[in-house]
């Protein structure tokens, strides 16, 4: 993660909060994020991520990265500029097959695409390294901006034309080997969404497998503003996407239609069997133990990082503003100095320095503003703990400490406050 220590004083942040969202922004997640100074709208479906917003996307990315690294996946970074050749071989360069391409002309002649996914170019890379069964399985991922020419872009950062995504690809020697990793990724995803604060709202959902498999599987988060309709089966703790909600699928899953609840949801992740649908035409094969050539069996696994951020802003906020889960909050503690008189500022500086020395992410509101403005900004930004240094708190022996959604305010000494934050702090 980048070092943001130079902007941990709120007086140095170039962003400012806003009382009102832009009139052309209809989505709640973008309204809140713009008002709190996390993002700036460039155009429909395209947003810049400002210092606070960048911190959140990096923390989400690092949380995902840790789980994937623990699962023996290797990180790389592919190019955004796409050579049409491998896409033409698989047929996915054709706009009638994939209708979200951004394409452009080269001055030197010819076309290139702007990356919307990366199966084909990654297969071309892997042909240089996968030759034998001894080279498999292999699991690689990247965290990268994707560009898609979406027809509709009215859901803030929940559906953008430019967005940050984690895409993982598995390369296996057999369907059995693939299915073992596929099941492992389901469990990894469930852990990730639980840590993101979406676990109880996110359902493992059966969806269309396209031409490669009977099913793919989505992770759908329940929300009234979701673009998908899914059917929940509470007994089996699974869901079915409307696109495949039919008698055949219900029989296959041993579910009755009347047992299911219809709800709205938005897809935050997916795991997708690709089989040999792309490896075969592009010639990605290996020599098995008997010396015979076989096509590599593939899978694809995505999580929309900026989409997840938008869903969290949409679902976990309240009437006062954002409410970030501790693991991805831009800061863990927010120190507010009420009236920057020398004694109060000196106390706040001491607490701020001690927390920074102990590597706790802390934001110090050292601005010369009225208390009400500071409280409103703190609620809007949504940091887990608010610490107030005031004449009243110092007279009582310390600081006022309050959780973002707690009603109770506790008075703590500096030592007690630091100890509590260290016990609660998660990285």
QUICORWO-V706249 format. One record per backbone hydrogen bond with DSSP energy under -0.5 kcal/mol. NH is the residue of the N-H (numbers start at 1). CO is the residue of the C=O. If there is no record, write none. Layout:
nh->NH co->CO
nh->NH co->CO
This chain:
nh->4 co->2
nh->7 co->4
nh->8 co->5
nh->10 co->8
nh->10 co->364
nh->12 co->9
nh->13 co->9
nh->13 co->10
nh->18 co->35
nh->25 co->22
nh->26 co->24
nh->31 co->27
nh->32 co->28
nh->33 co->29
nh->34 co->30
nh->35 co->31
nh->36 co->32
nh->37 co->34
nh->38 co->33
nh->39 co->33
nh->40 co->48
nh->42 co->46
nh->43 co->46
nh->46 co->43
nh->48 co->40
nh->50 co->38
nh->50 co->48
nh->52 co->37
nh->53 co->38
nh->54 co->50
nh->55 co->51
nh->56 co->52
nh->57 co->53
nh->58 co->54
nh->59 co->55
nh->60 co->56
nh->61 co->57
nh->62 co->58
nh->63 co->59
nh->64 co->60
nh->65 co->61
nh->66 co->62
nh->67 co->63
nh->68 co->64
nh->69 co->65
nh->70 co->66
nh->71 co->67
nh->72 co->69
nh->73 co->68
nh->74 co->139
nh->76 co->141
nh->82 co->113
nh->84 co->111
nh->87 co->83
nh->88 co->84
nh->89 co->85
nh->90 co->86
nh->91 co->87
nh->92 co->87
nh->93 co->87
nh->94 co->91
nh->97 co->94
nh->98 co->94
nh->102 co->114
nh->103 co->101
nh->104 co->112
nh->106 co->110
nh->109 co->106
nh->112 co->104
nh->113 co->82
nh->114 co->102
nh->115 co->80
nh->115 co->113
nh->116 co->117
nh->122 co->118
nh->123 co->119
nh->124 co->120
nh->125 co->121
nh->126 co->122
nh->127 co->123
nh->128 co->125
nh->129 co->126
nh->130 co->126
nh->131 co->129
nh->133 co->287
nh->135 co->132
nh->136 co->133
nh->137 co->171
nh->138 co->171
nh->140 co->169
nh->141 co->74
nh->142 co->167
nh->144 co->165
nh->146 co->163
nh->147 co->115
nh->148 co->161
nh->149 co->100
nh->150 co->148
nh->155 co->159
nh->158 co->155
nh->159 co->156
nh->161 co->45
nh->162 co->45
nh->163 co->146
nh->165 co->144
nh->166 co->303
nh->167 co->142
nh->167 co->165
nh->168 co->301
nh->169 co->140
nh->170 co->299
nh->171 co->138
nh->172 co->297
nh->178 co->174
nh->179 co->175
nh->180 co->176
nh->181 co->177
nh->182 co->178
nh->183 co->179
nh->184 co->180
nh->185 co->181
nh->186 co->182
nh->187 co->183
nh->188 co->184
nh->189 co->185
nh->190 co->186
nh->191 co->187
nh->192 co->188
nh->193 co->189
nh->194 co->190
nh->195 co->191
nh->196 co->192
nh->197 co->194
nh->198 co->193
nh->199 co->193
nh->201 co->198
nh->202 co->198
nh->202 co->199
nh->203 co->220
nh->205 co->203
nh->205 co->218
nh->206 co->239
nh->207 co->216
nh->209 co->214
nh->212 co->209
nh->213 co->209
nh->216 co->207
nh->217 co->271
nh->218 co->205
nh->219 co->269
nh->220 co->203
nh->220 co->218
nh->221 co->266
nh->222 co->201
nh->222 co->220
nh->223 co->264
nh->226 co->223
nh->228 co->265
nh->230 co->228
nh->230 co->263
nh->231 co->240
nh->232 co->230
nh->232 co->261
nh->233 co->238
nh->234 co->232
nh->237 co->233
nh->238 co->233
nh->239 co->204
nh->240 co->231
nh->241 co->206
nh->242 co->229
nh->244 co->241
nh->245 co->242
nh->246 co->244
nh->250 co->246
nh->251 co->247
nh->252 co->248
nh->253 co->249
nh->254 co->251
nh->255 co->250
nh->259 co->256
nh->260 co->257
nh->261 co->232
nh->263 co->230
nh->265 co->228
nh->266 co->221
nh->268 co->219
nh->269 co->219
nh->270 co->302
nh->271 co->217
nh->272 co->300
nh->274 co->298
nh->275 co->298
nh->277 co->274
nh->280 co->276
nh->282 co->278
nh->283 co->280
nh->284 co->279
nh->285 co->283
nh->286 co->294
nh->287 co->131
nh->288 co->286
nh->288 co->292
nh->291 co->288
nh->294 co->286
nh->296 co->284
nh->297 co->172
nh->298 co->275
nh->298 co->296
nh->299 co->170
nh->300 co->272
nh->301 co->168
nh->302 co->270
nh->303 co->166
nh->304 co->268
nh->305 co->164
nh->305 co->303
nh->306 co->164
nh->308 co->304
nh->309 co->305
nh->310 co->306
nh->311 co->307
nh->312 co->308
nh->313 co->309
nh->314 co->310
nh->315 co->311
nh->316 co->312
nh->318 co->321
nh->321 co->318
nh->322 co->380
nh->324 co->382
nh->328 co->325
nh->329 co->325
nh->332 co->361
nh->333 co->361
nh->334 co->385
nh->335 co->363
nh->336 co->334
nh->336 co->387
nh->337 co->335
nh->337 co->365
nh->338 co->336
nh->338 co->389
nh->339 co->337
nh->341 co->339
nh->345 co->341
nh->346 co->342
nh->347 co->343
nh->348 co->344
nh->349 co->345
nh->350 co->346
nh->351 co->347
nh->352 co->348
nh->353 co->349
nh->354 co->350
nh->355 co->351
nh->356 co->352
nh->357 co->353
nh->358 co->354
nh->359 co->356
nh->360 co->355
nh->361 co->359
nh->362 co->360
nh->363 co->333
nh->364 co->8
nh->365 co->335
nh->365 co->363
nh->366 co->364
nh->369 co->367
nh->373 co->370
nh->374 co->370
nh->375 co->371
nh->376 co->372
nh->377 co->373
nh->378 co->374
nh->379 co->375
nh->380 co->376
nh->381 co->377
nh->382 co->378
nh->383 co->378
nh->384 co->331
nh->385 co->332
nh->386 co->402
nh->387 co->334
nh->388 co->400
nh->389 co->336
nh->389 co->387
nh->390 co->388
nh->394 co->390
nh->395 co->391
nh->396 co->392
nh->397 co->394
nh->398 co->393
nh->399 co->412
nh->400 co->388
nh->401 co->399
nh->401 co->410
nh->402 co->386
nh->404 co->384
nh->406 co->403
nh->410 co->401
nh->412 co->399
nh->412 co->410
nh->417 co->413
nh->418 co->414
nh->419 co->415
nh->420 co->416
nh->421 co->417
nh->422 co->418
nh->423 co->419
nh->424 co->420
nh->425 co->421
